[in-house]
Amino acid sequence: MDRTTIEWKLSLNMRAGLLAIVLLALLLGLWEGLHRTPLLGGGEELSEYEMLLGGADETASVPPPSAIIERAWEQLSNPFYDAGPNDKGIGIQLGYSLYRVLSGYLMAAAVAIPIGFLIGMSPLAYKTLNPFIQVLRPISPLAWMPLALFIIRDAEASAIFVIFICSIWPMLLNTAFGVAGVRNDWVNVARTHELSSLQTAFKVILPAAAPTILTGMRISIGIAWLVIVAAEMLVGGTGIGYYVWNEWNNLDLTSVIFSILMIGVVGMLLDMTLAYVARLVTYAE
């Protein structure tokens, strides 16, 4: 890559970053401005349903960005406090969620990648296992939660099992697709060098299929992070999903919006991490 290309990419990234900042400032300014007018913030009466839920005030409003930033500062300045079962810092809640996601995700990878290799290398294995995959793959992960709770009888283990189920399919299918797409001449070269099947798999097929495998892993981590929020709302106890639901029950919309933003930020960081790893294993032909 020559110097001109690098400078152009840097210039493009800088312009995109500045434009994103300006757009964010405009959106936040519009939101804050609308909050200070009767259109969004001032005089909207609570419905009878909201009054039954416990609304003590006669008016309701969506919290402005200033209130959310204040709440973010309050929470992030001491993210790991623990004042009881229903009052834990955002860092602790995110930690529980990440533990569950990574536990189920890594177990899914340990199962999906070897089976994906088998399906990609063996037409017989593909034809045998494909009907099972096509039946199980469309099932919503949360549909497994009642069965998991009945069999496992543990909320946290059930949530991890749901993450395992939702993570396994993108990794398995992408691994099979990547392995099946490896060029035959590369495999033939390995045979001419008298490499064993195991050596061929690790030295030829795995490096060639790695970008596709990482794409499946990237899709899976996004799905897992989506599902854990809903799963924790169902099982309760701890986690960012429980935190959102608990704050809604407390009618604290400021904390709800703050936690939604934290879910988005953590999800973005997880995706960026796997995208970076995928770039490391991608080779230009």
SVG drawing of the C-alpha trace seen along z (x, -y; Angstrom):
<svg xmlns="http://www.w3.org/2000/svg" viewBox="-57 -25 63 65">
<polyline fill="none" stroke="black" stroke-width="0.4" points="0.0,0.0 1.6,-3.3 1.7,-6.5 -1.0,-8.2 -3.5,-5.4 -2.7,-5.5 -3.1,-9.2 -6.4,-9.0 -7.7,-6.3 -6.7,-8.4 -8.4,-11.5 -11.5,-9.5 -11.6,-8.1 -11.0,-11.6 -13.8,-13.1 -16.2,-10.2 -15.3,-10.6 -15.9,-14.3 -19.2,-13.9 -20.3,-11.3 -19.5,-13.6 -21.4,-16.5 -24.4,-14.2 -24.4,-13.0 -24.2,-16.5 -27.2,-17.6 -29.3,-14.6 -28.5,-15.2 -29.2,-18.9 -32.5,-18.2 -33.5,-15.7 -32.5,-18.2 -34.4,-21.0 -37.5,-19.0 -37.4,-17.9 -37.5,-21.6 -40.7,-22.2 -44.2,-20.9 -43.9,-18.8 -41.9,-16.1 -41.2,-17.0 -43.6,-19.2 -47.2,-18.4 -48.0,-14.9 -50.4,-13.3 -49.9,-9.7 -52.3,-7.2 -54.5,-5.2 -52.3,-2.2 -49.2,-4.2 -50.9,-5.5 -51.7,-1.9 -48.0,-1.1 -47.2,-3.6 -46.6,-6.9 -46.7,-9.4 -46.4,-12.5 -49.1,-14.0 -46.7,-14.3 -44.3,-12.0 -41.4,-12.8 -38.6,-11.0 -35.4,-12.0 -33.1,-14.3 -29.5,-13.6 -28.2,-15.8 -30.0,-13.5 -28.6,-10.4 -25.1,-11.8 -25.5,-12.6 -26.7,-9.1 -23.8,-7.6 -21.3,-9.6 -22.9,-8.5 -22.9,-4.8 -19.5,-4.7 -17.7,-6.5 -18.4,-3.5 -19.4,-0.6 -18.6,2.2 -20.6,1.3 -22.7,4.0 -25.5,2.8 -27.6,5.9 -29.3,8.4 -31.2,5.7 -28.7,2.9 -25.4,3.7 -23.2,1.5 -23.4,1.5 -19.9,3.1 -21.0,6.1 -24.2,6.5 -22.2,6.4 -19.7,8.8 -22.3,11.4 -23.7,11.1 -20.3,11.3 -19.5,14.4 -22.7,16.1 -22.2,15.1 -18.5,16.1 -19.2,19.4 -21.9,20.5 -20.1,19.0 -16.9,20.9 -18.7,24.1 -20.5,23.6 -17.2,22.9 -15.7,26.1 -18.7,28.1 -19.5,26.2 -16.0,25.8 -15.1,29.6 -18.5,30.6 -18.3,27.9 -15.0,29.3 -16.5,32.7 -19.5,31.5 -17.3,29.4 -14.9,32.2 -17.4,35.1 -20.4,35.0 -21.8,38.0 -21.6,36.2 -23.3,33.2 -26.2,35.2 -26.6,37.0 -26.6,34.0 -28.2,31.4 -31.8,32.4 -31.1,32.0 -29.5,28.6 -32.3,27.3 -34.9,28.4 -33.1,27.1 -31.6,23.9 -34.9,21.8 -36.0,22.5 -35.9,19.3 -33.2,19.7 -35.6,18.4 -38.0,21.3 -35.4,23.6 -35.5,21.7 -38.5,23.5 -37.1,26.9 -33.6,25.9 -35.0,24.7 -37.0,27.9 -34.0,30.2 -31.1,28.2 -33.0,26.6 -30.6,23.7 -31.2,20.2 -27.6,19.3 -26.8,22.7 -30.0,22.4 -29.1,19.0 -25.6,20.3 -27.3,23.2 -29.5,20.8 -26.4,18.9 -24.8,22.1 -27.8,23.0 -28.0,19.6 -24.2,19.4 -23.7,22.8 -25.4,22.5 -23.6,19.5 -20.2,20.9 -21.1,24.4 -22.5,23.3 -19.7,20.8 -17.1,23.4 -18.6,26.0 -18.9,23.4 -15.3,22.2 -13.9,25.7 -15.9,26.9 -14.7,23.8 -10.9,24.5 -9.3,25.0 -8.7,28.6 -5.3,27.8 -4.2,26.7 -5.3,30.0 -3.6,31.9 -0.4,30.1 -0.6,31.2 -1.1,34.8 1.9,34.6 3.9,33.6 2.5,36.7 0.8,34.7 -1.6,36.7 -5.3,35.8 -4.7,34.1 -1.7,32.1 -3.7,31.1 -6.6,29.9 -4.4,27.8 -1.7,26.5 -3.8,26.1 -7.6,26.1 -7.8,24.2 -5.7,21.2 -7.6,21.0 -11.0,21.3 -10.1,19.1 -11.7,15.8 -15.0,17.5 -14.9,19.2 -14.2,15.9 -17.2,14.4 -19.4,17.0 -17.9,16.4 -18.5,12.7 -22.2,13.3 -22.6,15.6 -21.2,13.2 -23.7,10.6 -26.6,13.0 -25.4,14.2 -25.3,10.7 -28.8,10.0 -30.2,13.2 -28.6,12.8 -30.5,9.6 -33.8,11.3 -32.8,14.4 -31.8,12.4 -35.1,10.6 -36.8,14.0 -34.6,15.6 -33.8,12.5 -31.2,12.2 -28.2,10.5 -27.0,9.3 -27.7,6.4 -31.0,7.8 -32.2,8.0 -30.9,4.5 -33.0,3.1 -36.1,4.9 -35.6,3.9 -35.1,0.3 -38.3,0.3 -40.2,1.8 -38.8,-1.1 -40.0,-3.5 -36.5,-4.9 -36.4,-5.6 -33.0,-7.4 -31.4,-4.2 -33.2,-2.2 -31.8,-4.4 -28.4,-4.4 -28.3,-0.6 -29.5,-0.3 -26.6,-2.5 -24.2,-0.3 -25.6,2.8 -24.9,1.2 -21.3,0.1 -20.4,3.6 -21.9,5.3 -19.9,2.9 -16.7,3.7 -17.3,7.5 -17.9,7.1 -14.8,4.9 -12.6,7.4 -13.6,10.3 -13.5,8.1 -9.9,7.2 -9.0,10.9 -10.7,11.7 -8.5,9.1 -5.4,10.7 -6.2,14.1 -7.2,12.7 -4.6,13.0 -4.6,11.0 -4.3,13.2"/>
</svg>
